[in-house]
């Protein structure tokens, strides 16, 4: 969760934290919040203030606040009244514009989804999962922690992602599985300690949270690389707790790398025409929708936004473009808001990204749309090379043009060092579009919004 977003709801007057976070929050919290500092060595709490701010009121008022904490007997009574459909967690979506939405997830959402995810990973008491993805995100809370706890799997959590620390953990703890976004896998592959790491105990893991290049998944599955032979991908969103589709670790490798699997038990999925709402035939692109036990209770204090996302029949509209194959598996082809419309032609960035990624000199790639006076939008490929200067713009353009339709070839090639990302590792394409339009002097070229909300 984002502290600023929670505070804006004006319903919190205290926070429990560890001292190591104090220096990051002092300026924001000054004068507004009572701070309970955790004494990490003794697992106790004390009330007080961080060095950078003074809480609020006098020490006497703070002590009085402490005395008003709920007695243990009342906590026991409250716990006994908890029901499966009660909200257990509120995840704030990684909003790119405006005020992020608080997604209300219930015990029923989270526990069942985590259980189903663990089933398809084949988790058991024999597994040891390294959790390097953030716990404040569904990737850490559900796909990692809840999936493990519902199967008796040992968890080895890291406080934050570091390629060096993750590789060391794999060595020291004989890790059998871990999850991550593509950028985490790439960072580990390129770290100097990678080839020194023992992956012999590795079995499975999830690559998700962003577009996953099939070749990257195949590399992780290679016994001579990470040995994650049972690698899988999960598709969903925070509003679906988060998984809707997933492959099983025993499925064929091509199915696991080239698709996002098939729907979970008791979850319905369909692909619709976003204009008409009608379901489309297999093989056709449309908006992915799901319905089932995993659908959120709603957005906190945002009934209109909830109705815009979950329709009257209970279908959750993802905003993602997908197609269903004849065998019931799904492929994600992009975002409705990411789709580039060039002179009336629909261009799906994910298709171009996956092709560019096959170039041996490419480490990572993101394709965005930028304004254009003639066609409305043009594609730009932002590429991180394994070795700077190893490929020229013209060489990359020629490589793409040799295999892709002319209208899909990016007009602009931009070699970059990194992509802007949020705390959960999600690439912020809207920031890339803003920066590119400004750099090229195209902000008003076609009168289009170059910073669409990408939730």
Secondary structure, 3 states (H helix, E strand, C coil): CCHHHHHHCCCCCEEEEEHHHHHHHHHHHCCCCEEEEEECCCCEEEEECCCCCCCCCCHHHHHHHHHCCCCHHHHHHHHHCCCCCCEEEEEECCCCCCCCCEEEEEHHHHHHHHHHHHHHHCCCCCCEEEECCCCCCHHHHHHHHHHHHCCCCEEEECCCCCHHHHHHHHHHHCCCEECECHHHHHHHHCCCCHHHCCCCCCCEEEECCCCCCHHHHHHHHCCCCCCCCEEECEEEEHHHCEEEEECCCCCCHHHHHHCCCEECCCEEEEEECCCCCCECCCCCCEEEEEEECCCCCEECCCHHHHHHHECCCCCEEEEEEEEECCCCCEEEEEECCCCEEECCEEECHHHHHHHHCCCCCEEEEEEEEEEECCCEEEEEEEEEECCCCCCCHHHHHHHHHCCCCHHHCCCEEEECCCCCECCCCCECHHHHHHHHHHHCCCCCCCCCCCCCCCC
